[in-house]
């Protein structure tokens, strides 16, 4: 785990640029002190202004409004007074001043309310980044606990690979959520039970929710294929066990009940589509003899009679759901069950 931080730059810390005697754009000769080319209006010290702007924006992100105002004020010295950029910067400086005044007033009010406890509270507030990292520790502690249980049961090789394959499954959900611009927490592992990703829905349509749900088994299938490839390359039996167990867990996740991925995806399926899924499970069980298909079929039979069908069906969800059923089932059918996984 790593942490990144940034320090605010003051105007004094920025290097003073060398005098510019030719326009950066048209190479027109410029007298000393010229701030903009009289021919093409290019700013003579554009690069220096970019450095100041970058530093000022960083100060604003850190909430250091006074330092940001100082930097923006320094930028005005390198701009013609009547330039459009100068007007925009002056307006921004005024806005930062108002924001700073509001922040000072708020701090003053809280200082009065908290009395002698104010310094302590303000000091604790400065450690918000450290507290943020502390919450991230929940992910690592859960991951280690999950790994530890399977290590004790089946050995460290299987435990490491299986825990990573579960992580890949959850990363599938995480990526699908973040790619839609939504907030998501790191995966949370529940030792001996499983893992989940907590995220924050902001009115997504049902087909998008289904895509997020099915992204986990899709990534899980990819992890199983990688494990199978490692087994073919190294002939280490643990990789075969990891591949088989990973595919089985991801297929199990497609059962459309409780909080499993299959249940979330089924919300985007109409009654006819659910009936098609039921028929597909019967056919796949007859072909592959995997009892998981019976559980998925029974769950889909139940969902055929629930009152949670969408107003509009999602053919894409049906296709993706069926593809995952077939691919994961074929994986288990063609890859021998290692049986014993103590390595």
VOPAGU-2260 file (C-alpha; in pm, 1 decimal, decimal comma):
REM VOPAGU-2260
SITE   aa  ch    i         X         Y         Z
SITE  UNK   A    0       0,0       0,0       0,0
SITE  UNK   A    1     130,4     347,8     -88,0
SITE  UNK   A    2      14,5     699,1     -15,0
SITE  UNK   A    3      67,4    1009,0    -223,1
SITE  UNK   A    4      72,0    1363,6    -104,5
SITE  UNK   A    5     149,9    1707,0    -241,4
SITE  UNK   A    6     294,7    2020,1     -83,6
SITE  UNK   A    7     169,6    2365,4    -170,3
SITE  UNK   A    8     413,1    2578,9    -367,9
SITE  UNK   A    9     450,9    2947,1    -281,7
SITE  UNK   A   10     530,5    3217,6    -539,8
SITE  UNK   A   11     880,1    3248,0    -392,6
SITE  UNK   A   12     946,6    2879,3    -461,2
SITE  UNK   A   13     863,9    2908,0    -830,9
SITE  UNK   A   14    1173,9    2986,3   -1040,7
SITE  UNK   A   15    1175,9    3329,3   -1198,8
SITE  UNK   A   16    1168,2    3286,5   -1576,7
SITE  UNK   A   17    1444,5    3421,8   -1796,0
SITE  UNK   A   18    1354,0    3735,6   -1992,6
SITE  UNK   A   19    1178,4    3659,2   -2320,6
SITE  UNK   A   20    1296,0    3858,7   -2624,9
SITE  UNK   A   21    1116,4    3668,1   -2902,0
SITE  UNK   A   22     757,1    3554,8   -2935,6
SITE  UNK   A   23     717,7    3180,1   -2859,1
SITE  UNK   A   24     469,5    3156,8   -3147,0
SITE  UNK   A   25     583,7    3382,5   -3433,4
SITE  UNK   A   26     941,8    3459,3   -3319,4
SITE  UNK   A   27     873,9    3835,4   -3339,3
SITE  UNK   A   28    1136,6    4035,9   -3146,0
SITE  UNK   A   29    1001,2    4162,8   -2814,0
SITE  UNK   A   30    1140,9    4452,9   -2611,2
SITE  UNK   A   31    1232,0    4374,6   -2251,9
SITE  UNK   A   32     925,8    4366,8   -2028,3
SITE  UNK   A   33     680,9    4281,5   -2306,6
SITE  UNK   A   34     411,3    4047,0   -2176,7
SITE  UNK   A   35     224,0    3971,5   -2501,5
SITE  UNK   A   36     335,1    3971,7   -2864,5
SITE  UNK   A   37     191,1    4279,4   -3045,0
SITE  UNK   A   38     153,0    4076,9   -3367,3
SITE  UNK   A   39      -9,9    3748,3   -3264,8
SITE  UNK   A   40    -107,8    3832,0   -2903,9
SITE  UNK   A   41      72,5    3521,2   -2772,5
SITE  UNK   A   42     163,7    3549,4   -2405,4
SITE  UNK   A   43     537,8    3581,0   -2368,3
SITE  UNK   A   44     550,0    3398,0   -2035,7
SITE  UNK   A   45     285,8    3134,7   -2105,6
SITE  UNK   A   46     494,7    2847,4   -1968,4
SITE  UNK   A   47     556,8    3027,9   -1641,5
SITE  UNK   A   48     187,5    3107,8   -1614,6
SITE  UNK   A   49     105,8    2740,3   -1666,3
SITE  UNK   A   50     338,5    2649,6   -1377,8
SITE  UNK   A   51     169,9    2906,7   -1154,2
SITE  UNK   A   52    -176,5    2783,1   -1255,0
SITE  UNK   A   53     -83,7    2421,3   -1182,4
SITE  UNK   A   54      51,6    2514,5    -838,3
SITE  UNK   A   55    -251,4    2732,0    -759,2
SITE  UNK   A   56    -493,6    2456,6    -860,2
SITE  UNK   A   57    -305,9    2214,3    -634,6
SITE  UNK   A   58    -335,4    2455,4    -342,5
SITE  UNK   A   59    -708,2    2486,8    -402,4
SITE  UNK   A   60    -750,9    2108,3    -406,4
SITE  UNK   A   61    -581,6    2094,4     -65,7
SITE  UNK   A   62    -808,5    2367,0      67,2
SITE  UNK   A   63    -523,3    2618,3     105,3
SITE  UNK   A   64    -712,2    2914,5     -31,5
SITE  UNK   A   65    -478,0    3186,9      96,3
SITE  UNK   A   66    -179,7    3026,8     -75,1
SITE  UNK   A   67    -385,2    2983,3    -391,8
SITE  UNK   A   68    -477,6    3353,0    -393,0
SITE  UNK   A   69    -111,9    3449,0    -354,2
SITE  UNK   A   70     -21,2    3235,5    -653,9
SITE  UNK   A   71    -300,3    3376,9    -869,3
SITE  UNK   A   72    -197,6    3728,4    -768,3
SITE  UNK   A   73     157,5    3648,8    -878,2
SITE  UNK   A   74      20,2    3533,6   -1213,0
SITE  UNK   A   75    -126,2    3880,6   -1274,5
SITE  UNK   A   76     227,5    4024,7   -1282,5
SITE  UNK   A   77     299,4    3819,2   -1595,9
SITE  UNK   A   78     -16,9    3916,1   -1782,0
SITE  UNK   A   79    -115,1    4240,3   -1957,4
SITE  UNK   A   80    -360,1    4425,2   -1733,0
SITE  UNK   A   81    -626,5    4433,6   -2004,5
SITE  UNK   A   82    -590,5    4067,8   -2107,6
SITE  UNK   A   83    -897,4    3846,0   -2089,0
SITE  UNK   A   84    -703,1    3596,5   -1876,2
SITE  UNK   A   85    -622,0    3871,9   -1628,4
SITE  UNK   A   86    -989,9    3959,8   -1589,2
SITE  UNK   A   87   -1075,1    3593,4   -1532,6
SITE  UNK   A   88    -801,9    3554,9   -1272,5
SITE  UNK   A   89    -911,1    3867,5   -1084,8
SITE  UNK   A   90   -1266,3    3733,9   -1073,0
SITE  UNK   A   91   -1136,9    3398,6    -946,6
SITE  UNK   A   92    -927,5    3570,2    -678,6
SITE  UNK   A   93   -1237,6    3752,9    -557,2
SITE  UNK   A   94   -1430,6    3426,5    -547,1
SITE  UNK   A   95   -1152,4    3260,6    -347,3
SITE  UNK   A   96   -1155,7    3554,8    -109,5
SITE  UNK   A   97   -1528,1    3512,6     -48,1
SITE  UNK   A   98   -1481,9    3141,5       2,9
SITE  UNK   A   99   -1196,7    3198,5     244,7
SITE  UNK   A  100   -1402,5    3452,4     440,5
SITE  UNK   A  101   -1688,6    3203,9     468,2
SITE  UNK   A  102   -1446,1    2935,7     587,0
SITE  UNK   A  103   -1296,4    3170,3     845,6
SITE  UNK   A  104   -1641,9    3264,4     973,7
SITE  UNK   A  105   -1737,2    2898,5    1001,1
SITE  UNK   A  106   -1418,2    2818,6    1188,0
SITE  UNK   A  107   -1477,4    3112,5    1422,9
SITE  UNK   A  108   -1831,2    2995,4    1497,8
SITE  UNK   A  109   -1712,1    2642,9    1574,1
SITE  UNK   A  110   -1430,2    2778,7    1787,5
SITE  UNK   A  111   -1687,3    2957,8    2002,3
SITE  UNK   A  112   -1908,7    2650,2    2022,5
SITE  UNK   A  113   -1631,8    2405,1    2107,1
SITE  UNK   A  114   -1456,6    2635,5    2350,7
SITE  UNK   A  115   -1139,3    2476,3    2494,8
SITE  UNK   A  116   -1192,6    2162,5    2283,7
SITE  UNK   A  117   -1161,6    2353,1    1954,7
SITE  UNK   A  118    -783,0    2301,0    1909,4
SITE  UNK   A  119    -825,4    1927,1    1959,7
SITE  UNK   A  120   -1107,3    1898,1    1707,6
SITE  UNK   A  121    -922,6    2105,4    1447,0
SITE  UNK   A  122    -609,4    1896,4    1498,1
SITE  UNK   A  123    -804,7    1575,8    1444,4
SITE  UNK   A  124    -953,6    1716,4    1125,1
SITE  UNK   A  125    -604,5    1749,1     980,7
SITE  UNK   A  126    -563,4    1373,7    1004,2
SITE  UNK   A  127    -851,0    1297,8     764,1
SITE  UNK   A  128    -607,5    1149,5     512,2
SITE  UNK   A  129    -470,2     916,2     778,1
SITE  UNK   A  130    -822,8     814,2     875,0
SITE  UNK   A  131    -899,4     752,8     506,4
SITE  UNK   A  132    -604,4     513,2     489,8
SITE  UNK   A  133    -724,2     345,6     808,2
SITE  UNK   A  134   -1055,6     260,5     641,9
SITE  UNK   A  135    -861,2     110,7     352,1
SITE  UNK   A  136    -702,8    -125,8     602,4
SITE  UNK   A  137   -1039,9    -299,3     628,3
SITE  UNK   A  138    -984,6    -428,7     277,1
SITE  UNK   A  139    -639,4    -568,3     357,1
SITE  UNK   A  140    -743,5    -717,8     689,8
SITE  UNK   A  141   -1040,0    -891,4     526,0
SITE  UNK   A  142    -818,8   -1012,2     241,5
SITE  UNK   A  143    -561,9   -1155,7     484,6
SITE  UNK   A  144    -833,4   -1319,6     695,5
SITE  UNK   A  145    -992,9   -1477,1     388,4
SITE  UNK   A  146    -653,6   -1605,0     273,7
SITE  UNK   A  147    -571,5   -1737,4     622,4
SITE  UNK   A  148    -882,7   -1953,9     645,8
SITE  UNK   A  149    -822,3   -2126,2     313,3
SITE  UNK   A  150    -452,4   -2164,7     393,5
SITE  UNK   A  151    -545,4   -2351,8     709,8
SITE  UNK   A  152    -791,3   -2572,0     518,9
SITE  UNK   A  153    -616,0   -2640,4     187,6
SITE  UNK   A  154    -261,1   -2505,8     195,9
SITE  UNK   A  155    -108,7   -2171,6     100,3
SITE  UNK   A  156     -86,4   -2234,5    -276,1
SITE  UNK   A  157    -456,3   -2292,3    -324,3
SITE  UNK   A  158    -541,1   -2021,7     -69,7
SITE  UNK   A  159    -336,6   -1757,5    -250,9
SITE  UNK   A  160    -474,4   -1841,3    -594,8
SITE  UNK   A  161    -834,7   -1878,7    -484,0
SITE  UNK   A  162    -829,6   -1553,6    -284,4
SITE  UNK   A  163    -684,4   -1369,4    -584,0
SITE  UNK   A  164    -950,4   -1517,0    -812,8
SITE  UNK   A  165   -1222,8   -1389,8    -576,8
SITE  UNK   A  166   -1051,9   -1050,3    -577,4
SITE  UNK   A  167   -1055,5   -1047,3    -958,7
SITE  UNK   A  168   -1429,5   -1124,0    -950,8
SITE  UNK   A  169   -1491,8    -827,7    -719,5
SITE  UNK   A  170   -1264,3    -603,7    -924,6
SITE  UNK   A  171   -1497,9    -678,8   -1215,4
SITE  UNK   A  172   -1783,1    -517,6   -1023,3
SITE  UNK   A  173   -1558,6    -230,2    -911,7
SITE  UNK   A  174   -1443,0    -153,0   -1265,5
SITE  UNK   A  175   -1797,8    -169,2   -1401,0
SITE  UNK   A  176   -1915,8      77,0   -1137,2
SITE  UNK   A  177   -1625,3     319,5   -1170,7
SITE  UNK   A  178   -1646,0     315,8   -1551,0
SITE  UNK   A  179   -1992,6     468,6   -1514,8
SITE  UNK   A  180   -1859,2     751,5   -1302,6
SITE  UNK   A  181   -2008,3     619,9    -977,1
SITE  UNK   A  182   -1845,2     587,6    -637,9
SITE  UNK   A  183   -1741,0     241,2    -519,8
SITE  UNK   A  184   -1553,4     114,1    -216,2
SITE  UNK   A  185   -1270,8    -134,4    -231,7
SITE  UNK   A  186   -1382,8    -499,4    -212,7
SITE  UNK   A  187   -1471,8    -617,1     135,4
SITE  UNK   A  188   -1376,9    -976,8     221,1
SITE  UNK   A  189   -1579,7   -1178,1     472,0
SITE  UNK   A  190   -1349,3   -1464,6     578,4
SITE  UNK   A  191   -1515,0   -1798,1     517,5
SITE  UNK   A  192   -1816,6   -1643,1     344,4
SITE  UNK   A  193   -1716,4   -1439,9      39,0
SITE  UNK   A  194   -1663,9   -1080,5     -65,3
SITE  UNK   A  195   -1859,6    -785,9    -196,5
SITE  UNK   A  196   -1817,1    -435,3    -336,9
SITE  UNK   A  197   -2027,2    -158,8    -186,0
SITE  UNK   A  198   -2117,1     108,5    -435,3
SITE  UNK   A  199   -2358,7     395,1    -467,1
SITE  UNK   A  200   -2633,4     377,0    -728,7
SITE  UNK   A  201   -2748,8     704,7    -877,5
SITE  UNK   A  202   -3056,2     605,2   -1076,6
SITE  UNK   A  203   -2898,0     362,3   -1322,1
SITE  UNK   A  204   -3137,9     173,0   -1549,6
SITE  UNK   A  205   -3191,6    -196,4   -1482,0
SITE  UNK   A  206   -2984,7    -313,4   -1779,0
SITE  UNK   A  207   -2685,8    -115,1   -1647,2
SITE  UNK   A  208   -2731,2    -269,5   -1301,9
SITE  UNK   A  209   -2737,2    -610,8   -1469,3
SITE  UNK   A  210   -2412,7    -532,9   -1653,2
SITE  UNK   A  211   -2246,9    -443,0   -1323,5
SITE  UNK   A  212   -2371,7    -766,9   -1167,6
SITE  UNK   A  213   -2251,3    -985,9   -1456,4
SITE  UNK   A  214   -1912,0    -813,1   -1472,4
SITE  UNK   A  215   -1805,7   -1008,0   -1162,3
SITE  UNK   A  216   -1859,1   -1357,5   -1311,0
SITE  UNK   A  217   -1707,6   -1236,5   -1638,7
SITE  UNK   A  218   -1385,7   -1130,8   -1464,9
SITE  UNK   A  219   -1403,8   -1449,8   -1258,9
SITE  UNK   A  220   -1416,0   -1655,8   -1578,5
SITE  UNK   A  221   -1107,2   -1472,8   -1701,8
SITE  UNK   A  222    -927,7   -1553,3   -1374,6
SITE  UNK   A  223   -1020,0   -1921,3   -1412,7
SITE  UNK   A  224    -883,0   -1924,4   -1767,6
SITE  UNK   A  225    -556,7   -1769,2   -1648,6
SITE  UNK   A  226    -527,5   -2034,3   -1376,8
SITE  UNK   A  227    -591,6   -2304,5   -1634,2
SITE  UNK   A  228    -322,0   -2158,7   -1856,4
SITE  UNK   A  229     -76,7   -2160,8   -1565,7
SITE  UNK   A  230    -163,3   -2525,2   -1501,1
SITE  UNK   A  231     -99,4   -2614,2   -1865,6
SITE  UNK   A  232     234,4   -2431,1   -1850,8
SITE  UNK   A  233     362,6   -2546,0   -1510,3
SITE  UNK   A  234     164,0   -2868,4   -1447,4
SITE  UNK   A  235     125,3   -2757,7   -1084,5
SITE  UNK   A  236    -193,6   -2929,9    -956,8
SITE  UNK   A  237    -289,2   -2631,3    -739,4
SITE  UNK   A  238    -355,2   -2420,5   -1050,2
SITE  UNK   A  239    -602,9   -2678,7   -1177,0
SITE  UNK   A  240    -782,6   -2675,6    -843,8
SITE  UNK   A  241    -791,8   -2293,4    -841,5
SITE  UNK   A  242    -930,4   -2283,9   -1195,9
SITE  UNK   A  243   -1201,5   -2538,5   -1120,6
SITE  UNK   A  244   -1302,9   -2385,9    -786,8
SITE  UNK   A  245   -1307,6   -2037,2    -933,5
SITE  UNK   A  246   -1533,5   -2138,8   -1222,0
SITE  UNK   A  247   -1764,9   -2326,5    -985,7
SITE  UNK   A  248   -1798,2   -2028,9    -747,8
SITE  UNK   A  249   -1872,6   -1791,5   -1034,6
SITE  UNK   A  250   -2136,3   -2025,0   -1176,2
SITE  UNK   A  251   -2287,7   -2054,2    -828,1
SITE  UNK   A  252   -2305,6   -1674,1    -817,3
SITE  UNK   A  253   -2544,7   -1681,1   -1113,3
SITE  UNK   A  254   -2822,9   -1838,7    -905,5
SITE  UNK   A  255   -3098,2   -1573,0    -919,9
SITE  UNK   A  256   -3182,9   -1551,8    -549,7
SITE  UNK   A  257   -3080,5   -1356,6    -240,7
SITE  UNK   A  258   -2803,6   -1104,8    -308,9
SITE  UNK   A  259   -2614,8   -1311,3    -566,0
SITE  UNK   A  260   -2511,3   -1164,0    -899,8
SITE  UNK   A  261   -2773,6   -1370,1   -1081,6
SITE  UNK   A  262   -3049,3   -1211,6    -873,7
SITE  UNK   A  263   -2937,2    -859,6    -963,7
SITE  UNK   A  264   -2914,5    -945,4   -1333,3
SITE  UNK   A  265   -3258,5   -1108,3   -1338,0
SITE  UNK   A  266   -3427,3    -777,6   -1250,8
SITE  UNK   A  267   -3360,9    -672,3   -1612,4
SITE  UNK   A  268   -3527,5    -984,1   -1756,5
SITE  UNK   A  269   -3894,4   -1009,7   -1844,6
SITE  UNK   A  270   -4106,2   -1311,9   -1768,0
SITE  UNK   A  271   -4052,4   -1467,3   -2113,1
SITE  UNK   A  272   -3678,2   -1416,3   -2085,1
SITE  UNK   A  273   -3676,4   -1581,2   -1743,5
SITE  UNK   A  274   -3862,5   -1875,5   -1892,6
SITE  UNK   A  275   -3595,9   -1899,3   -2163,4
SITE  UNK   A  276   -3327,7   -1898,4   -1895,5
SITE  UNK   A  277   -3510,6   -2180,5   -1716,3
SITE  UNK   A  278   -3524,0   -2385,7   -2036,1
SITE  UNK   A  279   -3154,6   -2316,8   -2101,1
SITE  UNK   A  280   -3064,7   -2442,5   -1753,2
SITE  UNK   A  281   -3255,0   -2767,0   -1814,8
SITE  UNK   A  282   -3074,3   -2819,7   -2147,1
SITE  UNK   A  283   -2734,3   -2737,5   -1999,3
SITE  UNK   A  284   -2789,7   -2975,7   -1709,7
SITE  UNK   A  285   -2885,5   -3251,3   -1951,9
SITE  UNK   A  286   -2570,8   -3188,7   -2156,8
SITE  UNK   A  287   -2314,5   -3120,3   -1884,0
SITE  UNK   A  288   -2461,5   -3290,9   -1574,6
SITE  UNK   A  289   -2362,3   -3001,5   -1347,4
SITE  UNK   A  290   -2607,5   -2982,3   -1057,6
SITE  UNK   A  291   -2548,2   -2607,2   -1024,9
SITE  UNK   A  292   -2770,7   -2567,1   -1332,3
SITE  UNK   A  293   -3058,1   -2726,4   -1141,1
SITE  UNK   A  294   -3026,2   -2467,6    -863,8
SITE  UNK   A  295   -3008,5   -2187,1   -1117,8
SITE  UNK   A  296   -3311,8   -2330,7   -1296,4
SITE  UNK   A  297   -3511,3   -2363,0    -974,2
SITE  UNK   A  298   -3423,4   -2005,1    -885,5
SITE  UNK   A  299   -3531,2   -1888,3   -1229,4
SITE  UNK   A  300   -3856,0   -2085,1   -1198,1
SITE  UNK   A  301   -3928,3   -1898,4    -877,2
SITE  UNK   A  302   -3846,1   -1565,2   -1042,3
SITE  UNK   A  303   -4092,4   -1642,5   -1321,1
SITE  UNK   A  304   -4372,1   -1588,4   -1070,1
SITE  UNK   A  305   -4240,6   -1288,1    -879,2
SITE  UNK   A  306   -4374,9    -938,1    -940,7
SITE  UNK   A  307   -4043,4    -770,2   -1013,9
SITE  UNK   A  308   -4033,2    -785,4   -1392,4
SITE  UNK   A  309   -3913,0    -470,0   -1571,9
SITE  UNK   A  310   -4123,8    -249,3   -1795,9
SITE  UNK   A  311   -3877,9    -312,7   -2080,5
SITE  UNK   A  312   -3682,2    -633,3   -2135,7
SITE  UNK   A  313   -3306,3    -632,7   -2184,2
SITE  UNK   A  314   -3193,8    -864,1   -2467,9
SITE  UNK   A  315   -2830,3    -779,4   -2391,3
SITE  UNK   A  316   -2866,9    -903,8   -2034,5
SITE  UNK   A  317   -3025,8   -1226,7   -2157,7
SITE  UNK   A  318   -2740,7   -1284,1   -2404,4
SITE  UNK   A  319   -2471,4   -1209,7   -2148,5
SITE  UNK   A  320   -2633,9   -1423,8   -1881,3
SITE  UNK   A  321   -2671,1   -1720,1   -2119,0
SITE  UNK   A  322   -2313,4   -1682,2   -2245,2
SITE  UNK   A  323   -2174,4   -1691,6   -1891,1
SITE  UNK   A  324   -2385,5   -1996,7   -1805,4
SITE  UNK   A  325   -2260,7   -2183,2   -2110,4
SITE  UNK   A  326   -1893,9   -2081,7   -2079,6
SITE  UNK   A  327   -1864,2   -2151,2   -1707,6
SITE  UNK   A  328   -2055,8   -2477,4   -1745,3
SITE  UNK   A  329   -1835,0   -2586,3   -2036,1
SITE  UNK   A  330   -1529,0   -2498,7   -1828,6
SITE  UNK   A  331   -1640,2   -2732,0   -1550,8
SITE  UNK   A  332   -1745,5   -3000,2   -1799,2
SITE  UNK   A  333   -1416,0   -3016,2   -1987,2
SITE  UNK   A  334   -1176,8   -2955,3   -1695,6
SITE  UNK   A  335   -1146,0   -3261,7   -1470,0
SITE  UNK   A  336   -1251,5   -3209,3   -1111,1
SITE  UNK   A  337    -929,3   -3226,8    -909,3
SITE  UNK   A  338   -1130,6   -3366,8    -620,0
SITE  UNK   A  339    -885,1   -3305,5    -340,5
SITE  UNK   A  340    -736,8   -2958,8    -309,9
SITE  UNK   A  341    -493,9   -2993,6     -20,1
SITE  UNK   A  342    -154,2   -2890,0    -154,0
